[in-house]
Amino acid sequence: MSSTSSPLLTAAATAAEAPRGPAGIRLVVTDMDGTLLDDAKRFPEGLWRTLAELRRRGVLFSPASGRQYATLAEQFAGADEGMVFIAENGTYVVRDGVELSSDPLEPPVAARLVRAVRELADGGADVGAVVCGKRSAYVERGDEGFLSEVRKYYVRHRVVADATAVDDEVIKVAVFGFGAAERTVAPALAPFAATHQVVVSGEHWVDVMNRTANKGAALRRLQRDLGITAAQTLVFGDYLNDLEMLDAAEWSFAMANAHPEVVRRARHLAPSNNDNGVLRTIARLLHLPPAHA
């Protein structure tokens, strides 16, 4: 979906300048880090009032994140009834505690990825693998610096002696590097790109999944299951793991702080995550009262 299909707002755009959307929007999907959350990882002011108003209007709200399902469920506790969580970059989709879809890795692939990260670390890179299972995440590094980063996205995690032998269904392997992921981790995992998705999901994170798995694939399946069209879908994203998701919606917004490729791919631009861009744009398009912006 090219940005030429609709005028792209300038980076200085505010929600008041955003295009007015149709009353028929039925699904709002937003990435978390760099999109809904500000740079301090805080929810925007007015979120809970907005969620209540969307529910009242029959509009489904769906967080779509590289974060673990357990993490998302904890963050939205008390407001999660009927909410669809597109977790682990689309590899695990859950609603009201019931799995709607998943796309697990073959165990030998997960094991090879762990060994590749071990080799990278042995070569001097400050990295660690997070083996993402449906029940928990598993790591071999137990140092506090690494675990403090893991906790931000995986509240349910365990330190294990051998992450190649976990008793769980693995849906993704995430790799954290203290350096820039695009320059360190991604090139090291490039050989896996011949058969799997290797996606830079943040400044320090790279996720490896099945080729069939991404946020967009999960969103399209959800749209089919619920009878919701792309024209009825509003999506927000900021990083490379959001690209396919943006393609699945006619109302696709890159944040003003988004990766340049995301800005090129989206149809419109929203204010930045630090300017409450998601809620301000929702309020404009869905004609919510100012108190919800």
Steps between C-alpha positions, in 0.01 A plus 500: 500500500674814386481844653407628154151352543405788729665831591760456772481751778812696584709411802365809673144375468275503803191295564292809419642490147452125451254382237150440624418132504181313425256416774533136392833428673452180700855404594788706643840330509808659650859407558622566853863615529569820311132523405242486780757525780722804536877471517479440876271199430197676650141471381356825362271707713138425420557143377254332734223750422566449129485121534169528685359724228619269222336207677177699536503565125571138414853570371751224578839610634800276440859548625744351248847461639819303514425476870396177668128430539536479879660844500224656291227334708656641816531848352134511395361317803153625583436625146575182308157338471445421132834656406709315242870486577725460197807395697855396412487684166194309386616151588250470786151653498277474806156626599356458850768246580418284197753451221366615165809418296870423531792425272762300697857439394632150443708402807820437296478852357465656845798297619714613205413861572604467863831347395555779246451761773740313727763512224438872452550557873813283500634730230469798730151635428296604806186309404257243633218286364146495634320179406134600495263220596127514545529449876819694571813652354835329561847652521847370578646833611434581864679833539288786624578731206359251252207391717394860556447530124321165479256595777372796300345268242485157666357513851480122500856375447741242637877468505593152380824312450416398143248701297516244219315246713201684647171317549273747326365584156742762366341769285794738455862554588584859590857623527602802705825682434635793698624646172295601197308192385504596132881505500581208731232240559313517169806431279602207721157342460475573128550131402164421661328747267510244219233295677362721779418860582782696658351836596648793689223575748672777695829680540643210699278207402481253214222240478516176304171332409348281236473666162121482525495690831474876541261753644338549161426131449346482847293813433371372165390174660325694776325718242379190313377334819310811612377612159687831525643661187819697446283810455362444851844461657718771656866409565795677664868399487853632520751225418588240240299223666187712438529519120274206410243616753483841336432329167190334646318827572378784283536731801869438566704749702872525560599693807697820445791327675478189279775329306527660151384182327186495716427862409532410131272199535215657698221704345507771768718642776392539864661716768783329687466252782616774739219727380217251569475442126290184508223635724494840333459342159232258622310791652515691171401213274229352719369836621559428867440781750811708578521343845605175336787652303 
